[in-house]
């Protein structure tokens, strides 16, 4: 049921060799308007149902703090003196120290405002009256997937205390002891391995045939999908809950994404279209899957081909829906409801 997001991987691969440029939506729209139609041959966006998601109000927090469910926190209270410069702490826990003890985020309580914020930011505090060192229990983006040992958690706490004692008398404590922290890391690693999935449906062209770029463009416009991020197509999420896109469309044909200039020049021919979304980051895993089935079927009627799962077989959609329902229940039980802030932070 899982498949790599080809358009994301390809785009990241390209950006690794060149400076990343984030174009505003207005600039992207103008770029497209110069090259390709902006109105579809037919409007079938009503085919896609609305997704029922909980109302969420986004706001700028007054202060910034680590999240105990995903971060192991070493809290440091200053005793004498009761405030120190933020810069002195930043220098003490620099890149060389992090190479040994792992990447983390350090939070400081601004001595002037009394609010917690990032120790290092575009507007860092000058002086701080307390600190929190926060390491992720397990990073879903880690390259080796290694789980932090209890001994490393212990070494981190000891090192923080020793180094901070060169600046002030301190009281250092953790809410979770090293053994329990390791157990939490193991649990989150298992959760990541089980649920870090991309749910996909693939429209595959018939042998000896290819999908033409201009036809793809019109199908996507007809469905109401937007071309944009990572040069892929997206069904935008109008809510503030879950990922910005409900599902996206890319291709396994190199380079994996769609450049308007190449489509306009008639140089885009793909062997498939891959529709997909992240299970744990989805606003509604089952509802989005139902909508994605409709979108893929419409594309099939327009373009031809056959619908397959990532195993190359016809998808058992009822079985997949049941699996998605069960996965959503298990994630919610683990306090990572799909689409929630907790899930977006971790997955």
ABEGO torsion letter per residue (X at the ends): XBBBBAAAAAAAAAAAABBBBBBBAAAAAAAAAAABBABBABBAAAABBBBBBBBBBBBBBABBBBBAAABBBBBBBBAOBABBBAAAAAAABBAAAAAAAEBBBBBBBBAAAGBBBBABBABBBABBABBBBBBBABBAABAAGBBBBAAAAAAAAAAAAAAAAAABBBBBBBABBAAAAAAAAAAAAAAAAAABBBBBBBBBBBBGBBBBAAAAAAAAAAAGBBBBBGGBBBBBBABABEBABABBBBBABOAGBBBAAAAAAGABBBABBBBBBBAAABABAAAAAAAAAAAAAAAAAAAEEBBBBAAGBBBBAAAAAAAAAAAAAAAAAAGBBBGBAAAAAAX
